[in-house]
Amino acid sequence: MPEPIRIVVVTSQPSNSGSNLRARYIAKALSKAGARVTFINGVKAMPCWFDIAVTFVTNL
């Protein structure tokens, strides 16, 4: 029997965001399909909307 595929699911968004939830759903679905999945969680929360501030400054 072949070795199951190994997949790493990485989310860079905070753990309380919708994209983190979708990444968890994807990891769970891949795991049910037979893949060996490692889920790497994002930080708990970005301080002071840091990602938006950086994006705003870089788009000026």
FENDAHU-V619222 format. One record per residue. RES is the residue in one letter. NEAR is the number of other C-alpha atoms within 12 Angstrom. Layout:
BEGIN
[[RES & NEAR] [RES & NEAR]]
END
This chain:
BEGIN
[[M & 3] [P & 6] [E & 8] [P & 14] [I & 14] [R & 16] [I & 20] [V & 20] [V & 27] [V & 23] [T & 26] [S & 22] [Q & 24] [P & 23] [S & 22] [N & 19] [S & 19] [G & 15] [S & 19] [N & 25] [L & 22] [R & 20] [A & 28] [R & 26] [Y & 18] [I & 23] [A & 27] [K & 21] [A & 17] [L & 22] [S & 21] [K & 13] [A & 15] [G & 16] [A & 20] [R & 19] [V & 24] [T & 20] [F & 25] [I & 19] [N & 24] [G & 22] [V & 16] [K & 14] [A & 17] [M & 18] [P & 12] [C & 9] [W & 13] [F & 14] [D & 16] [I & 14] [A & 14] [V & 14] [T & 11] [F & 11] [V & 10] [T & 9] [N & 8] [L & 7]]
END
